[in-house]
Amino acid sequence: MSDADRVGPETPDSALPGRRLSDLAEKAVDCTADCCGASALVSDAGTDRPAAVTHPDLSALVAVQLRSGNGPIPTAAEEGRPVDAVDLLREERWPLYRAVALDSGVRSSLTLPFRRNGLTITLSLYSFHAGGLAAAGRGTAQALGELATAGLARDRAYQSALAELDHMGAALRSRPLVDQACGIVMYVLSCDAEAAFAVLRRISQGTNRKLTDVAQRLVDTRGHGLEKELASLAPAPEGD
């Protein structure tokens, strides 16, 4: 599948899903009788929804459904059930989809949804003939979709774990710097560690700077020239 066959731009986050979706679409066509093409799509809301198609003409067929929010793909993703368009010459549910499909020579389609760990994948099969995909939802395409969805869910969990580890590592690396800055604030204001950290946090929020950047400035200057600013941000003594 070439870059032009993708619906939406490929990003580092979507490259791996895109490859898995491409494999799914191509294998589904190979194993399904009377199937002229296929599309596979990550149907999560709020993402760039990487998609793969086995022929460039099918990109428009997927895109019109995403733009309008109407068609077999949105319906299957929302309802979690296969959606069959047996004969698009007689189909009345999705006028825009019907028009683009018939213009591409597609006479029927079947969209299969797959859900796993919060991830939704749709696999759509297309045929030049009416009723050509009647048994496709019970065959190899179903098994391929389930395997691909499981693989994508596993990839997503792995990437999430890596991101969490990176976040934890960054927090651990910044802890000594923040502790040192708190010590400076404690010395300047004669306050405890909790109050010192509250001052750092208020500076961070008030200046829209990272807490580590605020801490670095304090460490670099040893607090010199910042006494008034620190004092103005110090929590009021209890009882005031």
C-alpha positions as CSV (number, residue, x, y, z in Angstrom):
1,M,0.0,0.0,0.0
2,S,1.4,3.4,-1.0
3,D,1.2,6.6,1.1
4,A,-1.4,7.9,-1.3
5,D,-3.7,5.0,-0.3
6,R,-4.0,6.2,3.4
7,V,-6.9,8.2,4.6
8,G,-5.3,11.0,6.5
9,P,-1.6,11.7,7.1
10,E,0.7,9.1,8.5
11,T,2.4,10.0,11.8
12,P,4.9,8.1,13.9
13,D,2.0,7.0,16.1
14,S,-0.1,5.8,13.2
15,A,2.7,4.1,11.1
16,L,2.5,0.8,13.0
17,P,-1.3,0.6,13.0
18,G,-1.2,1.5,9.3
19,R,1.0,-1.4,8.5
20,R,-1.2,-3.9,10.4
21,L,-4.3,-2.5,8.8
22,S,-2.8,-2.8,5.4
23,D,-1.9,-6.4,6.0
24,L,-5.4,-7.1,7.2
25,A,-7.1,-5.5,4.2
26,E,-4.9,-7.3,1.7
27,K,-5.2,-10.7,3.3
28,A,-9.0,-10.3,3.6
29,V,-9.3,-9.7,-0.1
30,D,-7.1,-12.8,-0.9
31,C,-9.2,-15.1,1.2
32,T,-12.7,-13.8,0.3
33,A,-14.6,-15.0,-2.8
34,D,-16.1,-12.3,-5.0
35,C,-14.3,-9.5,-3.1
36,C,-12.8,-6.8,-5.3
37,G,-11.2,-4.7,-2.5
38,A,-11.1,-3.9,1.2
39,S,-10.5,-1.2,3.7
40,A,-9.5,-1.4,7.3
41,L,-9.8,1.5,9.8
42,V,-9.2,2.4,13.4
43,S,-12.5,3.8,14.3
44,D,-11.6,5.5,17.7
45,A,-12.9,9.0,18.1
46,G,-10.4,11.7,18.8
47,T,-7.6,10.1,16.7
48,D,-6.3,10.6,13.2
49,R,-7.9,7.2,12.5
50,P,-5.3,5.6,10.3
51,A,-6.8,3.6,7.4
52,A,-5.6,1.2,4.7
53,V,-7.2,0.5,1.4
54,T,-6.3,-2.1,-1.3
55,H,-7.1,0.2,-4.2
56,P,-6.9,4.1,-4.4
57,D,-10.5,4.4,-5.5
58,L,-11.6,3.0,-2.1
59,S,-10.0,6.0,-0.3
60,A,-12.9,8.3,-1.4
61,L,-15.4,5.6,-0.3
62,V,-13.9,5.6,3.2
63,A,-13.4,9.4,3.3
64,V,-17.0,10.2,2.5
65,Q,-18.2,8.1,5.5
66,L,-15.8,9.8,7.9
67,R,-16.7,13.3,6.7
68,S,-20.4,12.7,6.9
69,G,-20.4,10.4,9.9
70,N,-22.9,8.3,7.8
71,G,-22.4,4.9,6.2
72,P,-21.6,1.2,6.9
73,I,-18.3,2.1,8.8
74,P,-19.8,4.6,11.3
75,T,-22.8,2.3,11.8
76,A,-20.8,-0.8,12.4
77,A,-18.4,1.0,14.7
78,E,-21.3,2.5,16.7
79,E,-23.5,-0.5,16.9
80,G,-20.8,-3.2,17.1
81,R,-22.4,-5.5,14.6
82,P,-21.8,-6.4,10.9
83,V,-23.4,-4.0,8.4
84,D,-24.3,-5.5,5.0
85,A,-25.2,-3.4,2.0
86,V,-26.5,-6.3,-0.2
87,D,-27.3,-4.2,-3.3
88,L,-26.3,-0.5,-3.5
89,L,-28.6,0.1,-6.4
90,R,-31.4,-0.4,-4.0
91,E,-29.8,1.0,-0.8
92,E,-31.5,4.0,0.7
93,R,-29.7,4.3,4.1
94,W,-26.6,6.2,3.0
95,P,-27.1,8.3,-0.1
96,L,-23.6,9.8,-0.2
97,Y,-21.9,6.5,0.4
98,R,-24.2,4.9,-2.2
99,A,-23.3,7.5,-4.8
100,V,-19.5,7.2,-4.3
101,A,-19.6,3.4,-4.2
102,L,-21.6,3.1,-7.4
103,D,-19.4,5.6,-9.1
104,S,-16.4,3.4,-8.2
105,G,-18.2,0.3,-9.6
106,V,-18.9,-1.2,-6.1
107,R,-22.3,-2.9,-6.0
108,S,-22.2,-4.4,-2.5
109,S,-20.2,-4.2,0.7
110,L,-19.9,-5.8,4.1
111,T,-18.4,-4.0,7.2
112,L,-17.2,-6.1,10.1
113,P,-16.5,-4.4,13.5
114,F,-13.9,-5.7,16.0
115,R,-13.5,-4.4,19.6
116,R,-10.8,-5.2,22.0
117,N,-9.6,-3.3,25.2
118,G,-11.3,-0.1,24.1
119,L,-10.0,-0.3,20.5
120,T,-12.4,-0.6,17.6
121,I,-11.4,-1.7,14.1
122,T,-13.6,-1.9,11.1
123,L,-12.9,-4.2,8.1
124,S,-14.9,-3.4,5.0
125,L,-15.1,-5.8,2.0
126,Y,-16.4,-4.7,-1.4
127,S,-17.7,-6.5,-4.4
128,F,-18.7,-5.7,-8.0
129,H,-21.7,-7.9,-7.6
130,A,-25.0,-7.6,-5.6
131,G,-25.1,-10.1,-2.8
132,G,-21.5,-11.2,-3.4
133,L,-20.4,-11.1,0.2
134,A,-23.3,-12.9,1.9
135,A,-21.1,-15.5,3.6
136,A,-17.9,-13.4,4.1
137,G,-18.7,-12.4,7.7
138,R,-18.6,-16.0,8.9
139,G,-15.3,-16.9,7.1
140,T,-11.6,-16.2,7.2
141,A,-12.1,-12.5,7.1
142,Q,-13.7,-12.6,10.6
143,A,-10.7,-14.5,12.0
144,L,-8.2,-12.2,10.4
145,G,-10.0,-9.2,11.9
146,E,-10.0,-10.6,15.3
147,L,-6.2,-11.4,15.1
148,A,-5.4,-8.0,13.8
149,T,-7.4,-6.2,16.5
150,A,-5.7,-8.3,19.2
151,G,-2.3,-7.4,17.8
152,L,-3.2,-3.6,17.6
153,A,-4.5,-3.7,21.1
154,R,-1.3,-5.3,22.3
155,D,0.8,-2.7,20.4
156,R,-1.2,0.1,22.0
157,A,-0.8,-1.3,25.5
158,Y,2.9,-1.7,24.9
159,Q,3.3,1.9,23.7
160,S,1.3,3.1,26.7
161,A,3.6,1.2,29.0
162,L,6.7,2.7,27.4
163,A,5.2,6.2,27.7
164,E,4.5,5.7,31.4
165,L,8.0,4.4,32.0
166,D,9.4,7.5,30.2
167,H,7.2,9.8,32.4
168,M,8.3,8.0,35.6
169,G,12.0,8.2,34.5
170,A,11.7,11.9,33.8
171,A,10.1,12.4,37.2
172,L,12.8,10.5,39.0
173,R,15.5,12.4,37.2
174,S,14.0,15.8,38.1
175,R,13.4,14.9,41.8
176,P,16.9,15.9,43.1
177,L,16.7,19.2,41.3
178,V,13.2,20.0,42.7
179,D,14.4,18.9,46.2
180,Q,17.4,21.2,45.9
181,A,15.2,24.2,44.9
182,C,12.8,23.4,47.8
183,G,15.8,23.6,50.1
184,I,16.7,27.1,48.8
185,V,13.1,28.3,49.3
186,M,13.0,26.8,52.8
187,Y,16.2,28.7,53.6
188,V,15.0,32.1,52.1
189,L,11.5,31.9,53.6
190,S,12.2,29.9,56.8
191,C,9.4,27.6,55.9
192,D,8.9,23.8,55.8
193,A,9.2,21.5,52.8
194,E,5.5,21.4,52.0
195,A,5.3,25.2,51.9
196,A,8.4,25.4,49.8
197,F,7.0,23.0,47.2
198,A,3.7,25.0,47.2
199,V,5.7,28.1,46.3
200,L,7.5,26.3,43.4
201,R,4.1,25.1,42.1
202,R,2.5,28.5,42.3
203,I,5.5,30.0,40.3
204,S,5.1,27.2,37.7
205,Q,1.4,27.8,37.3
206,G,1.6,31.5,37.3
207,T,4.4,31.7,34.7
208,N,3.2,28.7,32.6
209,R,6.6,27.1,33.0
210,K,7.5,23.5,33.9
211,L,8.2,22.9,37.5
212,T,11.7,21.6,36.6
213,D,12.5,24.9,34.8
214,V,11.4,26.9,37.8
215,A,13.6,24.7,40.0
216,Q,16.6,25.0,37.7
217,R,16.4,28.8,37.8
218,L,16.3,28.8,41.6
219,V,19.3,26.4,41.8
220,D,21.2,28.5,39.3
221,T,20.7,31.8,41.1
222,R,20.7,30.2,44.6
223,G,17.6,32.3,45.2
224,H,19.5,35.6,45.0
225,G,17.4,38.5,43.7
226,L,14.2,36.4,44.1
227,E,13.6,37.0,47.7
228,K,10.6,39.4,47.2
229,E,9.0,37.2,44.6
230,L,9.3,34.1,46.8
231,A,8.0,35.9,49.8
232,S,4.9,37.2,47.9
233,L,4.0,33.6,46.9
234,A,4.6,32.0,50.3
235,P,1.4,30.5,51.9
236,A,0.0,32.7,54.6
237,P,0.7,31.4,58.1
238,E,-2.2,29.3,59.6
239,G,-4.6,31.4,61.6
240,D,-4.3,34.5,59.4
